[in-house]
Amino acid sequence: MNRYRVTVDGRIYDVEIDDPHARPVTARLAGFAFSVDVEPAREEDDGTDDTTPALPEPSGPATPPAVADTGVGGPQAMTAPIPGVVASVSVKAGQTVARGDELVTLDAMKMLNVIRSPWDGTVATVHVATGAKVVQGEPLVTFVPT
């Protein structure tokens, strides 16, 4: 697995890519897999000519669905990427976590989905307990990145 650093709307994300030559490419961010299309940039296309269609303005936040930014440099909330039932909670308030550590496991449609920390930090609040039903976007864990 290869690691890449990408910038989207001024935000930097570290992603893991299984096979950069596969089409579509599977990129992993914060424990979630995204299917993305990757094409080499055309040198002659600087985006200023009339043949290049304008990209639409983003309609939502530039944050991946699993991470909610609750303030610049402040606490970060990991949110449920899908509805499900909390199968296990692996952290508690005050615990120090490293990037990639397991935070919560969700059971969605009989599949276990491990939610991992995208940053090093300290857990501020655990919002869920084992057995709790969650909806997409609901906060699971809030922590302060270091």
C-alpha positions as CSV (number, residue, x, y, z in Angstrom):
1,M,0.0,0.0,0.0
2,N,1.4,3.4,-1.0
3,R,0.8,6.6,1.0
4,Y,0.2,10.0,-0.6
5,R,-0.5,13.5,0.6
6,V,-3.3,15.3,-1.2
7,T,-4.6,18.8,-0.9
8,V,-8.3,19.5,-1.4
9,D,-9.6,23.1,-1.1
10,G,-6.5,24.0,1.0
11,R,-6.8,21.1,3.4
12,I,-4.1,18.4,3.5
13,Y,-5.0,14.7,3.8
14,D,-2.8,11.6,4.0
15,V,-4.3,8.8,2.0
16,E,-3.4,5.2,1.3
17,I,-3.7,3.8,-2.2
18,D,-3.7,0.1,-2.8
19,D,-2.7,0.1,-6.4
20,P,-2.2,3.5,-8.1
21,H,-2.3,1.9,-11.5
22,A,-5.8,0.2,-11.0
23,R,-8.9,1.9,-12.4
24,P,-10.7,3.1,-10.5
25,V,-8.1,3.7,-7.7
26,T,-9.1,2.8,-4.2
27,A,-7.9,5.5,-1.7
28,R,-8.3,5.1,2.0
29,L,-8.8,8.0,4.4
30,A,-9.5,7.7,8.1
31,G,-10.3,4.0,7.7
32,F,-12.8,4.5,4.9
33,A,-12.3,3.5,1.3
34,F,-13.1,5.8,-1.6
35,S,-13.2,4.9,-5.3
36,V,-11.5,7.7,-7.2
37,D,-10.5,8.4,-10.8
38,V,-7.0,9.5,-11.4
39,E,-5.8,10.9,-14.7
40,P,-2.4,12.5,-15.5
41,A,-2.6,16.3,-15.9
42,R,-2.3,17.5,-19.5
43,E,0.6,19.9,-19.7
44,E,-1.0,22.0,-22.5
45,D,-4.2,22.4,-20.4
46,D,-3.7,25.2,-17.9
47,G,-7.5,25.5,-17.2
48,T,-7.7,29.0,-18.7
49,D,-9.0,28.2,-22.2
50,D,-12.7,28.2,-23.1
51,T,-12.7,24.4,-23.9
52,T,-12.3,23.4,-20.3
53,P,-15.6,23.4,-18.5
54,A,-15.6,25.3,-15.2
55,L,-15.8,23.1,-12.1
56,P,-18.9,23.7,-10.0
57,E,-18.4,25.5,-6.7
58,P,-18.4,23.0,-3.8
59,S,-21.8,22.7,-2.2
60,G,-20.6,21.4,1.2
61,P,-17.6,21.3,3.5
62,A,-14.3,20.2,2.1
63,T,-14.1,17.6,4.8
64,P,-14.4,13.9,4.2
65,P,-17.6,12.3,5.5
66,A,-15.8,10.7,8.4
67,V,-14.2,13.8,9.9
68,A,-16.0,16.9,11.1
69,D,-13.9,20.0,11.7
70,T,-15.3,21.7,14.9
71,G,-12.8,24.6,14.8
72,V,-9.4,25.6,13.5
73,G,-6.8,23.7,15.6
74,G,-9.6,22.7,18.0
75,P,-11.3,19.4,18.7
76,Q,-12.1,17.2,15.8
77,A,-15.2,15.0,15.7
78,M,-15.2,11.6,14.0
79,T,-18.7,11.0,12.6
80,A,-20.5,7.9,11.5
81,P,-19.9,7.4,7.8
82,I,-22.9,5.1,7.6
83,P,-25.9,4.3,9.8
84,G,-25.4,1.2,12.0
85,V,-25.0,-0.2,15.5
86,V,-21.9,0.4,17.7
87,A,-20.3,-3.0,18.0
88,S,-17.5,-1.8,20.2
89,V,-15.8,1.3,21.6
90,S,-12.0,1.0,21.8
91,V,-11.2,4.3,23.5
92,K,-12.2,6.4,26.5
93,A,-12.0,10.1,27.4
94,G,-8.5,11.3,28.2
95,Q,-6.8,8.5,26.2
96,T,-4.0,9.3,23.9
97,V,-4.4,7.9,20.4
98,A,-2.1,7.6,17.4
99,R,-3.0,7.9,13.7
100,G,-4.5,4.6,12.7
101,D,-5.6,3.5,16.1
102,E,-9.1,1.9,16.3
103,L,-11.7,4.2,17.8
104,V,-15.1,2.6,17.3
105,T,-16.4,-0.4,15.3
106,L,-19.8,-0.1,13.6
107,D,-22.0,-3.0,12.5
108,A,-23.8,-2.0,9.4
109,M,-25.7,-4.6,7.4
110,K,-23.8,-7.4,9.2
111,M,-20.4,-6.0,8.3
112,L,-18.0,-4.6,10.9
113,N,-16.5,-1.3,9.9
114,V,-13.5,-0.1,12.0
115,I,-13.3,3.6,12.5
116,R,-9.7,4.7,12.9
117,S,-8.1,7.9,14.0
118,P,-6.7,10.0,11.2
119,W,-4.5,12.0,13.6
120,D,-2.4,11.7,16.7
121,G,-4.3,13.2,19.7
122,T,-6.2,12.9,22.9
123,V,-9.8,11.7,23.1
124,A,-11.9,14.5,24.6
125,T,-15.4,12.9,24.5
126,V,-16.8,9.5,23.5
127,H,-20.3,10.2,22.3
128,V,-21.5,6.6,21.8
129,A,-21.7,3.3,23.8
130,T,-21.7,-0.3,22.6
131,G,-25.2,-1.2,21.3
132,A,-26.1,2.4,20.4
133,K,-27.8,3.0,17.0
134,V,-26.2,5.8,15.0
135,V,-27.1,7.7,11.9
136,Q,-24.8,8.9,9.2
137,G,-23.0,12.0,10.3
138,E,-23.6,11.5,14.1
139,P,-20.5,12.2,16.2
140,L,-18.8,9.1,17.5
141,V,-15.6,10.5,19.2
142,T,-14.2,14.0,19.6
143,F,-10.5,14.5,20.2
144,V,-7.9,17.1,20.1
145,P,-5.2,16.4,17.4
146,T,-1.5,17.0,18.4
